[in-house]
Amino acid sequence: MIKSGCDIVKISRMEGFFEKGGLKRCFTENEEKYILSKKNPYETAAGIFAAKEALGKAMGKGLSSFPLKDAEVCHDEAGAPFFSFKENLFSDLEISLSISHDGDYALAFVVAREI
């Protein structure tokens, strides 16, 4: 079975999200470091948050599908995003991730296939 999820986040929402402690609450330490190292941290945070939302939608339960910090968005040498999961979370799935930014929005798309 193949599952998919998509999410879009308005980048400007991330400013208030940061102020309300969203970085510590929703992102791993590695994600937080990555976000804060970027020229536009709000854009980067919006993309990573959209990725987690898209994953939850693909799993059919939204963000209640998993603890947010158990799914970490990482990047390979070329900058392509991928998920790294804590313990055996979603170990029965092959999951692909794409994140895009344009203007005021960040979008993420997830495809999950049972293995």
Contacts in CASP RR format, 6 or more apart in sequence:
PFRMAT RR
TARGET T0000
AUTHOR 0000-0000-0000
METHOD contacts of the structure
MODEL  1
MIKSGCDIVKISRMEGFFEKGGLKRCFTENEEKYILSKKNPYETAAGIFA
AKEALGKAMGKGLSSFPLKDAEVCHDEAGAPFFSFKENLFSDLEISLSIS
HDGDYALAFVVAREI
1 113 0 8 1.000
1 114 0 8 1.000
2 111 0 8 1.000
2 112 0 8 1.000
2 113 0 8 1.000
2 114 0 8 1.000
3 58 0 8 1.000
3 59 0 8 1.000
3 60 0 8 1.000
3 111 0 8 1.000
3 112 0 8 1.000
3 113 0 8 1.000
4 58 0 8 1.000
4 109 0 8 1.000
4 110 0 8 1.000
4 111 0 8 1.000
4 112 0 8 1.000
5 54 0 8 1.000
5 55 0 8 1.000
5 56 0 8 1.000
5 57 0 8 1.000
5 58 0 8 1.000
5 109 0 8 1.000
5 110 0 8 1.000
5 111 0 8 1.000
6 54 0 8 1.000
6 57 0 8 1.000
6 107 0 8 1.000
6 108 0 8 1.000
6 109 0 8 1.000
6 110 0 8 1.000
7 50 0 8 1.000
7 51 0 8 1.000
7 53 0 8 1.000
7 54 0 8 1.000
7 57 0 8 1.000
7 107 0 8 1.000
7 108 0 8 1.000
8 50 0 8 1.000
8 105 0 8 1.000
8 106 0 8 1.000
8 107 0 8 1.000
9 46 0 8 1.000
9 47 0 8 1.000
9 49 0 8 1.000
9 50 0 8 1.000
9 53 0 8 1.000
9 105 0 8 1.000
9 106 0 8 1.000
9 107 0 8 1.000
10 46 0 8 1.000
10 104 0 8 1.000
10 105 0 8 1.000
11 40 0 8 1.000
11 42 0 8 1.000
11 43 0 8 1.000
11 46 0 8 1.000
11 101 0 8 1.000
11 103 0 8 1.000
11 104 0 8 1.000
11 105 0 8 1.000
11 106 0 8 1.000
12 42 0 8 1.000
12 104 0 8 1.000
13 46 0 8 1.000
14 41 0 8 1.000
14 42 0 8 1.000
14 43 0 8 1.000
14 45 0 8 1.000
14 46 0 8 1.000
14 49 0 8 1.000
15 42 0 8 1.000
17 23 0 8 1.000
17 45 0 8 1.000
17 49 0 8 1.000
18 41 0 8 1.000
18 42 0 8 1.000
18 45 0 8 1.000
23 32 0 8 1.000
23 35 0 8 1.000
23 45 0 8 1.000
24 32 0 8 1.000
25 68 0 8 1.000
26 49 0 8 1.000
26 52 0 8 1.000
26 68 0 8 1.000
26 69 0 8 1.000
27 35 0 8 1.000
27 45 0 8 1.000
27 48 0 8 1.000
27 49 0 8 1.000
27 68 0 8 1.000
27 69 0 8 1.000
28 69 0 8 1.000
28 72 0 8 1.000
30 72 0 8 1.000
30 74 0 8 1.000
31 48 0 8 1.000
31 72 0 8 1.000
31 73 0 8 1.000
34 44 0 8 1.000
34 48 0 8 1.000
34 75 0 8 1.000
35 41 0 8 1.000
35 44 0 8 1.000
35 45 0 8 1.000
35 48 0 8 1.000
38 44 0 8 1.000
43 101 0 8 1.000
43 106 0 8 1.000
46 101 0 8 1.000
46 105 0 8 1.000
46 106 0 8 1.000
47 99 0 8 1.000
47 101 0 8 1.000
47 106 0 8 1.000
47 107 0 8 1.000
47 108 0 8 1.000
48 73 0 8 1.000
48 99 0 8 1.000
49 106 0 8 1.000
50 99 0 8 1.000
50 106 0 8 1.000
50 107 0 8 1.000
50 108 0 8 1.000
51 73 0 8 1.000
51 81 0 8 1.000
51 83 0 8 1.000
51 97 0 8 1.000
51 99 0 8 1.000
51 108 0 8 1.000
51 110 0 8 1.000
52 63 0 8 1.000
52 68 0 8 1.000
52 71 0 8 1.000
52 73 0 8 1.000
53 62 0 8 1.000
53 63 0 8 1.000
53 108 0 8 1.000
54 97 0 8 1.000
54 108 0 8 1.000
54 109 0 8 1.000
54 110 0 8 1.000
55 65 0 8 1.000
55 66 0 8 1.000
55 71 0 8 1.000
55 83 0 8 1.000
55 95 0 8 1.000
55 97 0 8 1.000
55 110 0 8 1.000
55 112 0 8 1.000
56 62 0 8 1.000
56 63 0 8 1.000
56 65 0 8 1.000
56 66 0 8 1.000
56 110 0 8 1.000
57 110 0 8 1.000
58 95 0 8 1.000
58 110 0 8 1.000
58 111 0 8 1.000
58 112 0 8 1.000
59 65 0 8 1.000
59 66 0 8 1.000
59 90 0 8 1.000
59 112 0 8 1.000
66 89 0 8 1.000
66 90 0 8 1.000
67 86 0 8 1.000
69 86 0 8 1.000
70 85 0 8 1.000
70 86 0 8 1.000
70 87 0 8 1.000
70 89 0 8 1.000
71 83 0 8 1.000
71 84 0 8 1.000
71 85 0 8 1.000
71 86 0 8 1.000
71 89 0 8 1.000
71 90 0 8 1.000
72 83 0 8 1.000
72 84 0 8 1.000
72 85 0 8 1.000
72 86 0 8 1.000
73 81 0 8 1.000
73 82 0 8 1.000
73 83 0 8 1.000
73 84 0 8 1.000
73 97 0 8 1.000
73 99 0 8 1.000
74 81 0 8 1.000
74 82 0 8 1.000
74 83 0 8 1.000
74 84 0 8 1.000
75 81 0 8 1.000
75 82 0 8 1.000
76 82 0 8 1.000
81 97 0 8 1.000
81 98 0 8 1.000
81 99 0 8 1.000
82 96 0 8 1.000
82 97 0 8 1.000
83 90 0 8 1.000
83 95 0 8 1.000
83 97 0 8 1.000
85 91 0 8 1.000
90 112 0 8 1.000
92 114 0 8 1.000
92 115 0 8 1.000
93 112 0 8 1.000
93 113 0 8 1.000
93 114 0 8 1.000
93 115 0 8 1.000
94 112 0 8 1.000
94 113 0 8 1.000
94 114 0 8 1.000
94 115 0 8 1.000
95 110 0 8 1.000
95 111 0 8 1.000
95 112 0 8 1.000
95 113 0 8 1.000
96 110 0 8 1.000
96 111 0 8 1.000
96 112 0 8 1.000
97 108 0 8 1.000
97 109 0 8 1.000
97 110 0 8 1.000
98 108 0 8 1.000
98 109 0 8 1.000
98 110 0 8 1.000
99 106 0 8 1.000
99 107 0 8 1.000
99 108 0 8 1.000
100 106 0 8 1.000
100 107 0 8 1.000
100 108 0 8 1.000
101 107 0 8 1.000
END
